Amino acid sequence: MGDVLTFKVAIEGLENKIYRTMELTDRMTVADLAYTILASFNSLAYHLYQIHHNGITYISGVEENLFDDENATTTRLKKLDFEKECTLEMEYDFGSPTTFVITYLGSKKREPKTYGDYPIIIDGAGNGMLDDMSSYTLQEVVAETDKLGYSNCYYTPGYETNRKYDYRKYNIKTDNKKLKGLILEIKNGYEVE
């Protein structure tokens, strides 16, 4: 039947302002964890990522491995030796990196016939990240928003559009409603040649 693993994921430096608590099954891959993070944190998912855990780096995509890294798409979460409160780190976009701190909170037995229920977000705050903006720069945007009481930051979520970014606006129901579809889009983007 397997286990359900619980992770708290936060943008580095904004751990109390922009975070998610998510559940995935142990049969899912390290890449599935990355896709869930990117989907829930509103990434456009067009940069490479890597996840570090216990001295091992799990890389994105299906390209040839030039280093001794592990492929995130083929490594199941149950193969990682998690200890409660251990942390992983995910880097996304190596030019303007967003760093996610991933804390393993524990596991529970999966109920029968619930496989399709996962992944799911069970708690969260903050509207997510902005592509092509580092964690450090996003910290400055959040600090300015807190100081002014409103946001002066605009971003482009796609072609020909411009929207105001306010980190304080997060809706967990909407996040979960869109989550699985976004994960599938992201997975196809990284894995389909």
C-alpha positions as CSV (number, residue, x, y, z in Angstrom):
1,M,0.0,0.0,0.0
2,G,2.8,2.4,0.8
3,D,3.2,5.6,2.8
4,V,2.2,9.2,2.5
5,L,5.2,11.5,3.1
6,T,4.7,15.1,4.4
7,F,7.0,17.9,3.5
8,K,7.1,21.6,4.4
9,V,8.6,23.6,1.5
10,A,9.5,27.2,1.9
11,I,11.4,29.8,-0.2
12,E,14.7,30.4,1.5
13,G,14.7,33.5,3.6
14,L,10.9,33.6,3.5
15,E,10.1,30.5,5.5
16,N,7.3,32.1,7.5
17,K,5.8,34.1,4.6
18,I,5.9,31.8,1.5
19,Y,5.6,28.1,2.2
20,R,3.5,25.0,1.5
21,T,3.0,21.8,3.5
22,M,2.4,19.0,1.0
23,E,1.8,15.3,1.0
24,L,3.0,12.9,-1.7
25,T,3.1,9.1,-1.8
26,D,6.5,7.3,-1.4
27,R,6.0,5.7,-4.8
28,M,6.3,9.2,-6.4
29,T,9.7,10.3,-7.7
30,V,12.1,13.1,-6.7
31,A,11.0,14.8,-9.9
32,D,7.3,14.5,-8.8
33,L,8.3,16.4,-5.6
34,A,10.0,19.1,-7.7
35,Y,7.0,19.3,-10.1
36,T,4.6,19.7,-7.1
37,I,6.8,22.5,-5.7
38,L,7.0,24.3,-9.0
39,A,3.2,24.0,-9.7
40,S,2.2,25.1,-6.2
41,F,4.6,28.0,-6.1
42,N,3.4,29.3,-9.5
43,S,6.6,28.7,-11.5
44,L,6.5,28.8,-15.3
45,A,8.9,25.8,-15.0
46,Y,11.2,26.6,-17.9
47,H,14.5,26.4,-16.1
48,L,16.5,23.5,-14.8
49,Y,16.3,22.3,-11.1
50,Q,18.3,20.1,-8.8
51,I,17.5,18.7,-5.4
52,H,20.2,17.9,-2.8
53,H,19.8,15.3,-0.1
54,N,22.5,13.6,2.0
55,G,25.3,14.6,-0.3
56,I,23.5,13.4,-3.5
57,T,22.2,15.7,-6.2
58,Y,19.1,14.7,-8.2
59,I,19.0,16.5,-11.5
60,S,16.1,17.5,-13.7
61,G,15.2,16.1,-17.1
62,V,16.3,13.1,-19.1
63,E,19.4,14.5,-20.6
64,E,22.7,12.6,-20.4
65,N,24.2,12.7,-17.0
66,L,27.7,14.3,-17.3
67,F,28.4,14.1,-13.5
68,D,27.7,11.6,-10.8
69,D,24.3,13.0,-10.1
70,E,21.1,10.9,-9.9
71,N,18.2,11.3,-12.3
72,A,15.3,12.8,-10.4
73,T,12.8,11.2,-12.8
74,T,13.8,7.7,-12.0
75,T,14.4,7.9,-8.2
76,R,11.4,7.1,-6.1
77,L,11.0,9.0,-2.8
78,K,10.8,5.7,-0.9
79,K,14.5,5.1,-1.8
80,L,15.6,8.2,0.0
81,D,16.5,7.6,3.6
82,F,14.4,10.3,5.3
83,E,14.8,11.0,9.0
84,K,12.2,13.2,10.6
85,E,13.0,16.9,10.4
86,C,15.8,16.3,7.8
87,T,16.1,18.9,5.1
88,L,16.6,18.9,1.4
89,E,17.4,21.8,-0.8
90,M,16.0,22.5,-4.3
91,E,17.6,25.0,-6.6
92,Y,15.6,26.2,-9.5
93,D,17.0,28.5,-12.3
94,F,20.8,28.6,-11.9
95,G,21.0,32.1,-13.3
96,S,18.6,33.8,-10.9
97,P,18.2,30.9,-8.4
98,T,15.2,30.4,-6.3
99,T,16.1,28.1,-3.4
100,F,13.5,26.0,-1.7
101,V,14.1,24.5,1.8
102,I,12.3,21.2,2.0
103,T,11.8,19.7,5.5
104,Y,10.6,16.1,5.8
105,L,7.9,16.1,8.6
106,G,7.1,12.4,8.7
107,S,5.0,9.7,7.1
108,K,1.7,7.8,7.6
109,K,0.2,4.8,6.0
110,R,-1.7,5.5,2.8
111,E,-5.4,4.5,3.0
112,P,-6.6,2.0,0.3
113,K,-7.9,3.6,-2.9
114,T,-6.4,7.0,-2.2
115,Y,-3.5,7.0,-4.7
116,G,-5.2,9.5,-7.0
117,D,-5.6,11.9,-4.1
118,Y,-1.9,12.8,-4.0
119,P,-0.1,15.1,-4.2
120,I,-2.1,17.5,-2.1
121,I,-1.3,20.8,-0.4
122,I,-2.5,20.7,3.3
123,D,-1.3,24.1,4.4
124,G,0.4,27.1,3.0
125,A,0.9,30.8,2.8
126,G,2.3,33.3,0.3
127,N,1.5,33.5,-3.4
128,G,4.6,31.7,-4.6
129,M,7.7,32.7,-6.5
130,L,8.5,34.8,-9.6
131,D,10.5,33.2,-12.4
132,D,13.8,35.0,-13.3
133,M,13.9,36.5,-9.8
134,S,16.3,35.1,-7.2
135,S,15.2,34.3,-3.6
136,Y,17.2,37.3,-2.4
137,T,15.4,39.7,-4.7
138,L,12.0,38.2,-3.8
139,Q,12.9,38.8,-0.1
140,E,13.3,42.5,-1.0
141,V,9.9,42.6,-2.8
142,V,8.2,41.0,0.2
143,A,9.9,43.4,2.7
144,E,8.9,46.4,0.5
145,T,5.3,45.1,0.4
146,D,5.2,44.7,4.2
147,K,6.6,48.2,4.6
148,L,4.2,49.9,2.2
149,G,1.2,47.8,2.9
150,Y,0.7,47.1,-0.8
151,S,2.8,45.8,-3.7
152,N,4.7,47.7,-6.4
153,C,5.9,44.6,-8.1
154,Y,4.6,43.6,-11.6
155,Y,5.5,40.4,-13.4
156,T,4.7,38.7,-16.8
157,P,3.0,35.3,-16.3
158,G,2.9,34.7,-20.1
159,Y,2.9,36.5,-23.4
160,E,1.3,40.0,-23.7
161,T,0.1,40.1,-20.0
162,N,1.3,42.0,-17.0
163,R,0.1,41.4,-13.4
164,K,0.7,42.8,-10.0
165,Y,2.5,40.3,-7.7
166,D,1.3,40.4,-4.1
167,Y,2.8,37.6,-2.0
168,R,0.0,37.8,0.6
169,K,-2.6,36.4,-1.8
170,Y,-2.7,32.7,-1.6
171,N,-5.8,30.4,-1.8
172,I,-5.2,26.7,-0.9
173,K,-8.5,25.6,-2.5
174,T,-7.6,27.1,-5.8
175,D,-4.0,25.7,-5.5
176,N,-5.3,22.1,-5.0
177,K,-7.9,22.5,-7.7
178,K,-5.2,23.4,-10.3
179,L,-2.4,21.3,-8.9
180,K,-2.6,18.0,-10.7
181,G,-3.1,19.6,-14.1
182,L,-0.2,21.9,-13.6
183,I,2.0,19.0,-12.5
184,L,1.2,17.1,-15.6
185,E,2.0,20.1,-17.8
186,I,5.3,20.6,-16.0
187,K,6.2,16.9,-16.1
188,N,5.6,16.8,-19.9
189,G,7.7,19.9,-20.3
190,Y,10.7,18.3,-18.5
191,E,10.3,14.7,-19.6
192,V,8.8,14.5,-23.1
193,E,11.5,14.8,-25.7
